[in-house]
């Protein structure tokens, strides 16, 4: 009995020591935990999962991105808050996670695009732009004195008759999607898209599907003031104005 009691104490002490060790590693970005994880990156991904939802859908003729844009107070000036930005004529981005981090990455992405334009006198291919943005995000996972970006990006682009929808994560990983959801309720959003998506979707249908996916976990009434929709076609990337969004919402009701 004495032996079993001692082994019980030993087991509890060992668990305590291991938990204390994992806590120690959770504050370091550049040090792996004993289980092989960079815990700060996992925390950054958790920040993305807690952010406002974003949806991306690729159709035959273009790409649709949609995002929830809720403000904390009715006193905010809505025009000062945006969830989507144009990077080049044929490329735009939205995000889930921390807005200020998105703003910094938008600035870096535009600078990368302009440097390419000045050097080669043509627009940067979407695949190269995504790769270079992901390199910036990855750099922030192994440098001292910084933290990972608390944001995941959805990049919509069009290159030589080919639509692109690519997600960049805080780890620096990036991957192409046919359709995806990020942020709050992203699991339900992806499940909904798996049921509704097909490769023959037209752009108009993709917009409707994106709105319906956002509605899955939407709190309160969806209006043209609290969502944003962007489309990217051969003509370029543009955000739909409020009147257009209102018309799409009315068509679904």
VOPAGU-2260 file (C-alpha; in pm, 1 decimal, decimal comma):
REM VOPAGU-2260
SITE   aa  ch    i         X         Y         Z
SITE  UNK   A    0       0,0       0,0       0,0
SITE  UNK   A    1     286,6     230,6      85,2
SITE  UNK   A    2     446,6     166,3    -253,7
SITE  UNK   A    3     124,9     241,5    -443,3
SITE  UNK   A    4      79,9     566,2    -248,5
SITE  UNK   A    5     431,8     673,6    -330,7
SITE  UNK   A    6     387,9     587,8    -698,9
SITE  UNK   A    7      64,8     790,1    -698,6
SITE  UNK   A    8     250,4    1089,3    -556,0
SITE  UNK   A    9     526,8    1035,7    -809,8
SITE  UNK   A   10     277,1    1031,1   -1096,3
SITE  UNK   A   11     110,4    1350,0    -976,6
SITE  UNK   A   12     448,0    1520,8    -929,9
SITE  UNK   A   13     556,4    1419,7   -1280,9
SITE  UNK   A   14     234,1    1558,5   -1435,7
SITE  UNK   A   15     281,1    1881,6   -1241,3
SITE  UNK   A   16     641,1    1916,0   -1361,2
SITE  UNK   A   17     540,9    1850,8   -1723,9
SITE  UNK   A   18     257,9    2104,3   -1707,2
SITE  UNK   A   19     495,9    2363,2   -1560,9
SITE  UNK   A   20     745,7    2290,6   -1839,3
SITE  UNK   A   21     481,0    2336,9   -2110,2
SITE  UNK   A   22     379,5    2667,8   -1951,8
SITE  UNK   A   23     741,1    2781,1   -1970,7
SITE  UNK   A   24     758,2    2708,5   -2344,5
SITE  UNK   A   25     425,2    2875,5   -2417,1
SITE  UNK   A   26     584,2    3218,8   -2374,6
SITE  UNK   A   27     868,6    3153,0   -2617,2
SITE  UNK   A   28     818,0    3187,9   -2990,8
SITE  UNK   A   29    1152,9    3050,6   -3101,6
SITE  UNK   A   30    1172,1    2747,1   -2869,6
SITE  UNK   A   31     995,5    2419,9   -2938,3
SITE  UNK   A   32     800,2    2262,0   -2653,2
SITE  UNK   A   33     889,7    1901,2   -2552,0
SITE  UNK   A   34     596,0    1780,7   -2763,4
SITE  UNK   A   35     740,2    1950,8   -3076,1
SITE  UNK   A   36     506,9    2249,9   -3092,0
SITE  UNK   A   37     556,1    2624,0   -3121,6
SITE  UNK   A   38     278,5    2715,1   -2883,4
SITE  UNK   A   39     262,9    3083,6   -2976,6
SITE  UNK   A   40     167,4    2986,7   -3332,7
SITE  UNK   A   41    -116,5    2774,5   -3195,0
SITE  UNK   A   42    -233,5    3074,1   -2991,8
SITE  UNK   A   43    -222,0    3288,5   -3308,6
SITE  UNK   A   44    -437,8    3030,7   -3490,9
SITE  UNK   A   45    -678,6    3043,5   -3192,9
SITE  UNK   A   46    -698,8    3424,0   -3238,8
SITE  UNK   A   47    -795,6    3365,1   -3603,5
SITE  UNK   A   48   -1062,5    3111,0   -3503,3
SITE  UNK   A   49   -1212,7    3369,1   -3265,2
SITE  UNK   A   50   -1222,8    3639,2   -3534,2
SITE  UNK   A   51   -1511,9    3747,4   -3755,7
SITE  UNK   A   52   -1602,3    3491,0   -4026,6
SITE  UNK   A   53   -1466,7    3513,4   -4381,0
SITE  UNK   A   54   -1575,2    3303,4   -4679,0
SITE  UNK   A   55   -1408,6    3234,6   -5012,9
SITE  UNK   A   56   -1559,3    3053,0   -5314,0
SITE  UNK   A   57   -1405,1    2989,6   -5654,2
SITE  UNK   A   58   -1639,7    2970,9   -5952,3
SITE  UNK   A   59   -1585,1    2900,3   -6322,3
SITE  UNK   A   60   -1548,5    3268,3   -6408,4
SITE  UNK   A   61   -1408,8    3426,8   -6092,4
SITE  UNK   A   62   -1365,1    3426,9   -5717,2
SITE  UNK   A   63   -1595,2    3558,0   -5444,4
SITE  UNK   A   64   -1480,3    3657,5   -5095,7
SITE  UNK   A   65   -1723,0    3767,1   -4825,6
SITE  UNK   A   66   -1669,8    3876,6   -4466,9
SITE  UNK   A   67   -1869,0    3982,1   -4165,2
SITE  UNK   A   68   -1804,9    4345,5   -4073,1
SITE  UNK   A   69   -1957,3    4419,1   -3735,0
SITE  UNK   A   70   -1866,7    4728,4   -3536,7
SITE  UNK   A   71   -1862,6    4744,6   -3157,7
SITE  UNK   A   72   -2078,8    5055,0   -3146,6
SITE  UNK   A   73   -2347,0    5214,2   -3364,7
SITE  UNK   A   74   -2151,7    5539,0   -3321,5
SITE  UNK   A   75   -1866,7    5412,5   -3541,4
SITE  UNK   A   76   -1837,9    5561,7   -3888,4
SITE  UNK   A   77   -1890,1    5249,6   -4103,4
SITE  UNK   A   78   -1689,1    5389,1   -4391,6
SITE  UNK   A   79   -1372,4    5387,2   -4177,2
SITE  UNK   A   80   -1391,9    5009,5   -4120,0
SITE  UNK   A   81   -1309,8    4773,0   -4404,6
SITE  UNK   A   82   -1247,0    4398,4   -4421,8
SITE  UNK   A   83   -1123,2    4387,7   -4782,4
SITE  UNK   A   84    -841,6    4554,9   -4968,9
SITE  UNK   A   85    -723,8    4557,3   -5327,5
SITE  UNK   A   86    -355,7    4465,5   -5369,0
SITE  UNK   A   87    -323,6    4478,9   -5747,8
SITE  UNK   A   88    -582,7    4527,3   -6020,5
SITE  UNK   A   89    -646,5    4150,6   -6030,6
SITE  UNK   A   90    -595,3    4060,8   -5664,8
SITE  UNK   A   91    -772,1    4138,9   -5336,9
SITE  UNK   A   92    -761,1    4013,3   -4977,3
SITE  UNK   A   93    -979,4    3969,4   -4673,1
SITE  UNK   A   94    -900,9    3824,3   -4330,5
SITE  UNK   A   95   -1011,6    3670,4   -4005,0
SITE  UNK   A   96    -831,8    3770,4   -3685,8
SITE  UNK   A   97    -667,0    4096,1   -3584,5
SITE  UNK   A   98    -737,7    4399,9   -3801,7
SITE  UNK   A   99    -412,5    4589,9   -3732,2
SITE  UNK   A  100    -206,6    4285,5   -3837,3
SITE  UNK   A  101    -405,3    4269,3   -4161,0
SITE  UNK   A  102    -334,6    4637,3   -4227,3
SITE  UNK   A  103      40,7    4577,6   -4196,2
SITE  UNK   A  104      32,0    4275,3   -4429,6
SITE  UNK   A  105    -171,6    4471,8   -4686,3
SITE  UNK   A  106      96,8    4741,2   -4687,6
SITE  UNK   A  107     373,2    4481,8   -4728,5
SITE  UNK   A  108     179,8    4301,8   -5005,3
SITE  UNK   A  109     129,4    4625,9   -5199,6
SITE  UNK   A  110     497,8    4708,6   -5166,9
SITE  UNK   A  111     594,1    4360,7   -5296,2
SITE  UNK   A  112     353,3    4403,0   -5590,2
SITE  UNK   A  113     488,3    4748,7   -5678,9
SITE  UNK   A  114     851,0    4635,2   -5662,5
SITE  UNK   A  115     769,5    4351,4   -5904,7
SITE  UNK   A  116     582,6    4593,6   -6134,5
SITE  UNK   A  117     877,4    4835,1   -6144,3
SITE  UNK   A  118    1130,2    4558,0   -6209,8
SITE  UNK   A  119     944,4    4353,2   -6472,0
SITE  UNK   A  120     687,3    4606,6   -6597,7
SITE  UNK   A  121     400,1    4364,6   -6548,6
SITE  UNK   A  122     160,1    4268,7   -6270,8
SITE  UNK   A  123     291,0    4015,0   -6021,6
SITE  UNK   A  124     138,2    3665,1   -6062,7
SITE  UNK   A  125     -98,3    3574,2   -5778,6
SITE  UNK   A  126     101,5    3261,3   -5691,0
SITE  UNK   A  127     422,1    3463,7   -5645,7
SITE  UNK   A  128     247,0    3732,6   -5442,9
SITE  UNK   A  129      97,1    3472,2   -5208,9
SITE  UNK   A  130     432,1    3298,9   -5167,7
SITE  UNK   A  131     607,4    3623,6   -5075,5
SITE  UNK   A  132     337,1    3726,3   -4827,2
SITE  UNK   A  133     359,2    3379,0   -4669,7
SITE  UNK   A  134     738,1    3423,5   -4643,9
SITE  UNK   A  135     683,9    3744,2   -4446,1
SITE  UNK   A  136     441,5    3565,1   -4211,4
SITE  UNK   A  137     680,7    3272,2   -4168,2
SITE  UNK   A  138     966,5    3509,3   -4083,5
SITE  UNK   A  139     766,4    3622,9   -3782,1
SITE  UNK   A  140     760,4    3266,2   -3646,0
SITE  UNK   A  141    1136,6    3227,1   -3596,8
SITE  UNK   A  142    1262,3    3577,4   -3518,3
SITE  UNK   A  143    1339,2    3705,7   -3171,9
SITE  UNK   A  144    1147,8    3999,3   -3028,6
SITE  UNK   A  145     840,1    3955,9   -3249,5
SITE  UNK   A  146     516,7    3755,1   -3237,7
SITE  UNK   A  147     330,4    3568,4   -3512,1
SITE  UNK   A  148      62,3    3755,9   -3703,8
SITE  UNK   A  149    -276,0    3694,5   -3543,0
SITE  UNK   A  150    -448,3    3679,8   -3878,6
SITE  UNK   A  151    -524,3    3440,2   -4164,9
SITE  UNK   A  152    -560,7    3584,1   -4513,7
SITE  UNK   A  153    -789,8    3486,1   -4798,6
SITE  UNK   A  154    -638,8    3600,6   -5127,5
SITE  UNK   A  155    -860,8    3617,0   -5437,0
SITE  UNK   A  156    -688,4    3665,7   -5769,8
SITE  UNK   A  157    -704,4    3612,8   -6143,8
SITE  UNK   A  158    -407,8    3515,7   -6364,5
SITE  UNK   A  159    -426,5    3445,1   -6737,4
SITE  UNK   A  160    -784,6    3316,5   -6737,1
SITE  UNK   A  161    -727,5    3121,5   -6412,4
SITE  UNK   A  162    -902,5    3215,8   -6084,0
SITE  UNK   A  163    -715,1    3166,4   -5755,3
SITE  UNK   A  164    -836,2    3138,0   -5396,8
SITE  UNK   A  165    -551,2    3095,0   -5147,4
SITE  UNK   A  166    -537,3    3099,2   -4767,2
SITE  UNK   A  167    -226,9    3212,2   -4573,4
SITE  UNK   A  168    -200,9    3111,8   -4206,5
SITE  UNK   A  169       4,7    3262,5   -3918,1
SITE  UNK   A  170     255,3    2977,4   -3949,9
SITE  UNK   A  171     344,7    3089,4   -4303,2
SITE  UNK   A  172     167,0    2790,4   -4457,9
SITE  UNK   A  173     -45,9    2862,4   -4763,6
SITE  UNK   A  174    -280,1    2644,8   -4967,3
SITE  UNK   A  175    -532,8    2684,3   -5247,2
SITE  UNK   A  176    -904,3    2615,3   -5197,5
SITE  UNK   A  177   -1209,7    2565,4   -5414,2
SITE  UNK   A  178   -1415,7    2706,8   -5125,2
SITE  UNK   A  179   -1340,1    2767,1   -4758,0
SITE  UNK   A  180   -1445,4    2939,6   -4437,6
SITE  UNK   A  181   -1229,5    3102,6   -4167,9
SITE  UNK   A  182   -1293,7    3260,2   -3830,2
SITE  UNK   A  183   -1581,2    3194,5   -3594,0
SITE  UNK   A  184   -1795,0    2891,0   -3682,1
SITE  UNK   A  185   -1551,7    2796,4   -3960,8
SITE  UNK   A  186   -1621,9    2425,1   -3906,9
SITE  UNK   A  187   -1995,0    2472,3   -3970,8
SITE  UNK   A  188   -1914,3    2701,0   -4262,4
SITE  UNK   A  189   -1693,2    2439,4   -4430,1
SITE  UNK   A  190   -1954,4    2169,2   -4371,6
SITE  UNK   A  191   -2217,0    2390,8   -4538,2
SITE  UNK   A  192   -1986,6    2460,2   -4833,2
SITE  UNK   A  193   -1910,1    2090,4   -4879,1
SITE  UNK   A  194   -2283,1    2032,1   -4929,4
SITE  UNK   A  195   -2345,8    2332,1   -5156,1
SITE  UNK   A  196   -2028,7    2365,4   -5363,7
SITE  UNK   A  197   -1982,5    2229,5   -5714,1
SITE  UNK   A  198   -1718,3    2311,0   -5974,2
SITE  UNK   A  199   -1978,3    2438,4   -6225,2
SITE  UNK   A  200   -2086,9    2731,0   -6005,2
SITE  UNK   A  201   -2141,9    3059,1   -6185,4
SITE  UNK   A  202   -2021,5    3381,0   -6022,5
SITE  UNK   A  203   -2374,6    3492,2   -5926,7
SITE  UNK   A  204   -2442,3    3156,2   -5760,5
SITE  UNK   A  205   -2109,0    3179,6   -5577,5
SITE  UNK   A  206   -2211,4    3517,5   -5431,7
SITE  UNK   A  207   -2542,5    3372,0   -5311,6
SITE  UNK   A  208   -2366,1    3068,6   -5161,2
SITE  UNK   A  209   -2113,0    3293,9   -4982,8
SITE  UNK   A  210   -2394,4    3497,5   -4824,6
SITE  UNK   A  211   -2582,4    3182,3   -4718,6
SITE  UNK   A  212   -2262,6    3042,9   -4562,3
SITE  UNK   A  213   -2208,5    3364,9   -4366,1
SITE  UNK   A  214   -2569,3    3343,5   -4247,0
SITE  UNK   A  215   -2502,4    3000,4   -4091,9
SITE  UNK   A  216   -2343,9    3148,5   -3780,6
SITE  UNK   A  217   -2454,8    3510,7   -3812,8
SITE  UNK   A  218   -2582,2    3681,0   -3498,1
SITE  UNK   A  219   -2855,4    3936,3   -3553,9
SITE  UNK   A  220   -2988,1    4060,7   -3886,9
SITE  UNK   A  221   -2758,9    4060,6   -4188,6
SITE  UNK   A  222   -2763,4    4390,7   -4377,1
SITE  UNK   A  223   -2551,3    4568,2   -4635,4
SITE  UNK   A  224   -2386,4    4753,4   -4344,1
SITE  UNK   A  225   -2242,2    4452,0   -4164,4
SITE  UNK   A  226   -2105,2    4235,6   -4446,1
SITE  UNK   A  227   -1862,2    4300,6   -4730,9
SITE  UNK   A  228   -1836,2    4112,9   -5059,1
SITE  UNK   A  229   -1556,3    4123,8   -5314,2
SITE  UNK   A  230   -1540,5    3962,4   -5658,1
SITE  UNK   A  231   -1240,9    3897,7   -5880,8
SITE  UNK   A  232   -1283,9    3828,8   -6253,4
SITE  UNK   A  233   -1083,9    3880,8   -6572,7
SITE  UNK   A  234   -1178,6    4249,0   -6544,0
SITE  UNK   A  235   -1013,5    4276,5   -6201,1
SITE  UNK   A  236   -1095,5    4282,5   -5831,3
SITE  UNK   A  237   -1365,2    4506,2   -5684,8
SITE  UNK   A  238   -1576,9    4537,8   -5373,9
SITE  UNK   A  239   -1951,0    4537,0   -5424,1
SITE  UNK   A  240   -2112,5    4863,2   -5318,2
SITE  UNK   A  241   -2388,3    4870,3   -5055,8
SITE  UNK   A  242   -2666,8    4886,7   -5312,2
SITE  UNK   A  243   -2540,3    4572,3   -5485,7
SITE  UNK   A  244   -2506,0    4387,0   -5153,4
SITE  UNK   A  245   -2857,5    4497,9   -5055,1
SITE  UNK   A  246   -2995,1    4360,8   -5384,3
SITE  UNK   A  247   -2825,4    4022,8   -5327,6
SITE  UNK   A  248   -2965,4    4004,3   -4973,9
SITE  UNK   A  249   -3315,3    4093,8   -5097,4
SITE  UNK   A  250   -3295,9    3820,2   -5362,7
SITE  UNK   A  251   -3227,6    3559,6   -5091,3
SITE  UNK   A  252   -3511,4    3669,6   -4861,1
